[in-house]
Structures are given as structure tokens and as C-alpha cells.
Amino acid sequence: PCLVTIHINLFVSPVVSETGASLEFVVPKDLADGFVNNKRECYKFRFNSVFDQATKQEDIFENIAKPVADSVLAGYNGTIFAYGQTGSGKTFTITGGPERYDDRGIIPRSLSYLFERLSQDSRMVSTIHISYLEIYNETGYDLLDSRDETSRLEDLPKVKIVEDPDQNITLKNLSVQQAANEEEALNLLFLGDTNRVIAETPVNQASTRSHCIFTVHVCRREPGSVTLRRSKLHLVDLAGSDRASKTGLDGQLLTEAKYINLSLHFLEQVIIALSERNRSHIPYRNSMLTLVLKDSLGGNCMTTMIANMAVDKGNIDESISTCRFAQRVALIKNEATLNEELDPALLIARLKSEVVSLKEELAIVTGVQRSDQLTAEEIHKYVTTNINLCFFIFFAKFKNY
Ligand SMILES: Nc1ncnc2c1ncn2[C@@H]1O[C@H](COP(=O)(O)OP(=O)(O)OP(=O)(O)O)[C@@H](O)[C@H]1O
């Protein structure tokens, strides 16, 4: 199945027309000059769905996040990422607005939904863990650090990527904390968001210029079963995609803009490579973002991209560039598979209890009670076999000489 879906979330009243799930930008000749392309006036893009500024957060959750959360409960990985220029509503969509309860975004609604569904399903034993990572200028920071000393981003624990020989990625120093219920999970979200805000200064609005990845790790098993089902839900608030060339920045801001542009460029490169069927090499290693999302973009994952746009006249070129990026993402076809694995400790316990009951059955049938000690006959058989084997090896070596 095609698992990459693109949804457009419009914030500011559009100067574009929406027809079903497509968007049409009509750029007047005078505006086109110096902005986009003064030859072409009409740009049309098709998407899985288009939401205008009147759409409620609840509708966004029902249409976009709920199907992904359902697949996570079924044991598949899921990713939802919000892409778009600064101020287009990415944080509002992913986390929500601070003022009204109805403005809760995808993260709190997904947590609430996951805990509700897990509590209804008494056939499975489930646990939820949370991690929250911020990537700023190619360095990862653990947002779930609960020490009170954080006043700058640099005070947070730095997260390092470690790759094992099988090219599996682990994130060293990123805490993964258990949440027993919705309230505990929301407290972790709050802790992470507080660290995000504290680490900012008016000069350094890091959250605007960093990528934030909130991950819900779900582990499920039937009572007594040795099979574990592990899945992850990544909810990603990307840095603003504004093009550095246009923003007229210098100094630290320019450095940040370059990092963002570069990491989004590498994200695009990975996406393009994934959409080409015969490509054997996917350039995940170029940036921390693509390495962290390695199993969540093209691999074993249901990926949904939300392209946020502030579609007013001044932003028309950024909006068209966002649409173009979204169209390229739509070309990826993922094959998601169920993440099942055996728990070795449980497997050994099960095999041991099977041995005990088989011994009991055997004792009933043969009338002989087995113990863990070998019988004299078994010891004799074992010793004779070994002597014969040594003799055979000696003979074979002797023949070689
Ligand atoms: N659909 C919406 N309804 C009401 N307010 C919104 C909506 N979308 C965004 N806003 C408001 O617009 C402002 C900018 O939105 P937001 O911070 O989510 O943008 P952003 O894309 O995350 O920006 P940045 O890249 O700087 O992080 C915020 O004050 C937010 O509350």
C-alpha cells in the first residue's frame, strides 16, 4: 500500500482556490515579477486532503493522526511530520495552542487516544515510553531532562547517534521514560515543552530553528506470550523551511538558517532517493535528522506529511515551494511490516516449563521418574561415543601424515 499521505494545513486565509484535494495558485503578473516566475501564472497541486483555516484541531486528529495511531497500536511504526515556513502553524498543529482546550494538537490527542484504546484492550499487556529530542544546528538535546538548571539549550544533555555493525541506530543520552497513564505522558510533554521554551532567548528562538521529535514507544504482548510487538510513533515539528537567501540574515542567524536549509535539503535528498525504485543507497548519513528518522521515512513505517502554509500574498513563493516538496514526498511508497520479536527471558521460562511437563508425562507413561542426573547407562554411552570420536580424529590425522 502507499503509506505516505500528504495533507495541507492552511493557516492564513488562502489566495488560492481549493477544489477537492487540490490547490491552485494564481499569481498575478505584477506579483509574479521577482517572486516566482513571471512566465507561469497558474500552479496546481493535488494532495490527499486540503484543510483550510476553519478546520478544527479535532478534524485534523481524526483525519490525519488517528489512522496512524491505529497502525501503531497494530504494531507498525508511524510518523507524522509538519513541514512549512516559520509561523505557518507547525507547532500549533503538532502540539497545539496554549489558550483553549480545544486547541490541543496532535501530540496530546494521540496520547489520550492511545491510552484510551490500550485500557479498553484487556487481551494485551501494554507499556508506553516517551522520548523528546530537539535537533539544533546538527546537535541533539534531550528535552526530558528534569534537572532545574536548564537556562540555555547547551545545559540539556547532548544526544549522540551510535550505529551498531548492523547499521541500527541508537540515541545515546536520550532518556526514554515510562508513562503509566495519560497524565504522566502529558507531564512529560509539558516538561519537554518547558525545556524548549526556557532554552530560548529573544535573540535565540531555538524552537523556530530546530527540529523536535516527540516519540511514543508502544510495547504490547498477550499475557503469557513470548512475542513482543514494539512500535513507535514519531511526531515531528520541523524547523521553518524559509529559504536563507531570502531572509537577509547574518551572523548566528545565518549559520542556523544554513543548518536548517542543509538538513531539510538532506531530508529532501533522502526522500528523492526513496522514491526512485532502483536506488540501493539512501543518503541517511548526511544529517542527524535523517539518521534519527531512518526507520520512519522509507523503511518500516506509515509516514504522513503535513504541509503547513501561511498562504497570503507575501508568502506565495514559500507556499509553492512547500507544495513542491510535498509532491516529492508523495512519491515514496513504503512497505510497513509488523514489528514482532521474541522475548528471550520469557522464551527460556516457557521452554523450561515445557521440559518439566514433558518429564511428568514421560514418567506417567514409562513409570520411571526422571531426574536431572544422567543414568549409569547414559554416562557409559556418552564416554564410549567420545572415545570412538577421539580415535577417529587421531586416525584421520595419522592418515594425513
Ligand atoms: N490554525 C490556527 N488557528 C489559530 N491560530 C493559529 C493556527 N495556526 C497557527 N496559529 C498561531 O500562529 C502563530 C504561529 O504558529 P506556530 O508557532 O504554530 O507556527 P510554526 O510554523 O510552528 O512556526 P515556527 O517555525 O516559528 O515554529 C502562533 O501564535 C499560533 O498559535
The ligand as an ORCA input file, in Angstrom:
! r2SCAN-3c Opt
* xyz 0 1
  N      -4.988     27.125     12.806
  C      -4.646     28.097     13.656
  N      -5.605     28.738     14.355
  C      -5.253     29.709     15.224
  N      -4.006     30.139     15.456
  C      -3.034     29.536     14.786
  C      -3.291     28.478     13.853
  N      -2.122     28.065     13.330
  C      -1.177     28.847     13.919
  N      -1.715     29.715     14.772
  C      -0.973     30.730     15.588
  O       0.009     31.333     14.736
  C       1.241     31.534     15.438
  C       2.372     30.817     14.695
  O       2.102     29.421     14.692
  P       3.172     28.339     15.059
  O       4.082     28.787     16.167
  O       2.472     27.057     15.261
  O       3.991     28.321     13.699
  P       5.246     27.449     13.337
  O       5.082     27.053     11.915
  O       5.454     26.367     14.330
  O       6.399     28.490     13.451
  P       7.932     28.244     13.805
  O       8.576     27.694     12.573
  O       8.402     29.611     14.152
  O       7.998     27.302     14.970
  C       1.020     31.008     16.850
  O       0.704     32.080     17.677
  C      -0.171     30.079     16.710
  O      -0.899     29.985     17.918
*
